[in-house]
Amino acid sequence: MNYTIDATDKVLGRLASEVAALLNAKNSIHFVKNRVSDVTVKVTNARKIKVTGNKMKESVHKSYSGFPGGLKEMPLSYVVEKKGYTELLTHAVRGMLPKNKLQDIRMKNLTIEE
Protein backbone atom coordinates (compact mmCIF):
# COMPACT_ATOMS: atom_id res chain seq x y z
CA MET A 1 0.00 0.00 0.00
CA ASN A 2 1.16 3.50 -0.73
CA TYR A 3 0.41 6.36 1.64
CA THR A 4 1.01 10.04 1.04
CA ILE A 5 0.90 12.41 4.01
CA ASP A 6 0.91 16.18 3.74
CA ALA A 7 2.93 17.56 6.65
CA THR A 8 1.60 21.12 6.37
CA ASP A 9 0.82 22.52 9.86
CA LYS A 10 1.25 19.14 11.59
CA VAL A 11 3.20 18.83 14.82
CA LEU A 12 6.46 16.88 14.53
CA GLY A 13 5.80 14.21 17.17
CA ARG A 14 2.23 13.49 16.14
CA LEU A 15 3.23 13.22 12.50
CA ALA A 16 6.12 10.90 13.39
CA SER A 17 3.87 8.58 15.40
CA GLU A 18 1.39 8.43 12.53
CA VAL A 19 4.15 7.57 10.04
CA ALA A 20 5.64 4.94 12.40
CA ALA A 21 2.26 3.24 12.79
CA LEU A 22 1.83 3.12 9.02
CA LEU A 23 5.35 1.71 8.50
CA ASN A 24 4.61 -0.99 11.07
CA ALA A 25 1.34 -1.71 9.18
CA LYS A 26 -0.57 -1.50 12.45
CA ASN A 27 -3.68 -0.39 10.57
CA SER A 28 -3.66 -3.48 8.33
CA ILE A 29 -5.60 -6.65 8.98
CA HIS A 30 -2.53 -8.57 7.77
CA PHE A 31 -0.29 -7.18 10.55
CA VAL A 32 2.44 -9.58 11.66
CA LYS A 33 5.09 -8.12 13.93
CA ASN A 34 7.97 -10.26 12.63
CA ARG A 35 7.51 -9.33 8.95
CA VAL A 36 7.84 -6.15 6.95
CA SER A 37 4.72 -5.47 4.93
CA ASP A 38 4.82 -3.82 1.51
CA VAL A 39 3.89 -0.37 2.80
CA THR A 40 5.52 2.79 1.48
CA VAL A 41 4.96 6.16 3.11
CA LYS A 42 5.72 9.44 1.38
CA VAL A 43 5.72 12.66 3.40
CA THR A 44 5.42 15.91 1.46
CA ASN A 45 5.94 19.54 2.55
CA ALA A 46 8.29 18.56 5.39
CA ARG A 47 9.55 22.13 5.76
CA LYS A 48 6.06 23.20 6.86
CA ILE A 49 6.11 21.03 10.01
CA LYS A 50 5.24 22.85 13.22
CA VAL A 51 7.68 22.57 16.09
CA THR A 52 5.82 23.90 19.12
CA GLY A 53 7.13 25.93 22.04
CA ASN A 54 10.82 26.69 22.42
CA LYS A 55 11.90 23.28 21.14
CA MET A 56 13.94 24.74 18.28
CA LYS A 57 16.28 26.38 20.83
CA GLU A 58 16.03 24.13 23.88
CA SER A 59 15.55 20.60 22.54
CA VAL A 60 18.72 18.68 21.77
CA HIS A 61 19.36 16.33 18.82
CA LYS A 62 21.88 13.65 19.81
CA SER A 63 24.00 11.55 17.49
CA TYR A 64 26.61 9.04 18.58
CA SER A 65 29.46 7.82 16.36
CA GLY A 66 30.14 4.69 18.43
CA PHE A 67 33.59 5.81 19.52
CA PRO A 68 34.53 7.07 23.00
CA GLY A 69 33.75 10.77 23.21
CA GLY A 70 31.72 10.57 20.00
CA LEU A 71 28.44 11.98 21.35
CA LYS A 72 27.34 15.11 19.52
CA GLU A 73 24.55 17.28 20.90
CA MET A 74 23.05 20.00 18.72
CA PRO A 75 19.96 22.21 19.09
CA LEU A 76 17.16 21.52 16.63
CA SER A 77 17.64 24.88 14.93
CA TYR A 78 21.22 23.89 14.01
CA VAL A 79 20.09 20.52 12.64
CA VAL A 80 17.38 22.18 10.52
CA GLU A 81 19.89 24.72 9.23
CA LYS A 82 22.46 22.07 8.24
CA LYS A 83 20.38 19.02 7.25
CA GLY A 84 16.79 20.26 6.93
CA TYR A 85 13.50 19.10 8.35
CA THR A 86 13.91 15.67 6.79
CA GLU A 87 16.57 14.82 9.38
CA LEU A 88 14.24 15.82 12.24
CA LEU A 89 11.39 13.71 10.93
CA THR A 90 13.64 10.75 10.11
CA HIS A 91 15.18 10.82 13.60
CA ALA A 92 11.74 11.01 15.24
CA VAL A 93 10.28 8.13 13.19
CA ARG A 94 13.35 5.94 13.76
CA GLY A 95 12.95 6.45 17.50
CA MET A 96 9.32 5.28 17.34
CA LEU A 97 9.97 2.07 15.40
CA PRO A 98 10.88 -1.19 17.17
CA LYS A 99 14.61 -1.64 17.75
CA ASN A 100 15.22 -4.84 15.80
CA LYS A 101 16.57 -6.10 12.47
CA LEU A 102 13.50 -4.87 10.63
CA GLN A 103 13.96 -1.22 11.61
CA ASP A 104 16.33 -0.35 8.75
CA ILE A 105 14.16 -2.18 6.22
CA ARG A 106 11.10 -0.25 7.36
CA MET A 107 12.99 3.05 7.22
CA LYS A 108 13.83 2.38 3.55
CA ASN A 109 10.08 2.45 2.86
CA LEU A 110 9.91 6.07 4.04
CA THR A 111 10.53 8.97 1.64
CA ILE A 112 10.44 12.58 2.76
CA GLU A 113 10.21 15.61 0.49
CA GLU A 114 10.82 19.14 1.70
Secondary structure by P-SEA (a helix, b strand, c coil): cbbbbbcccccaaaaaaaaaaaaaccccccccccccccbbbbbcccccccccccccccbbbbbbccccccbbbbcaaaaaacccaaaaaaaaaaaacccccaaaaaaaaccccc
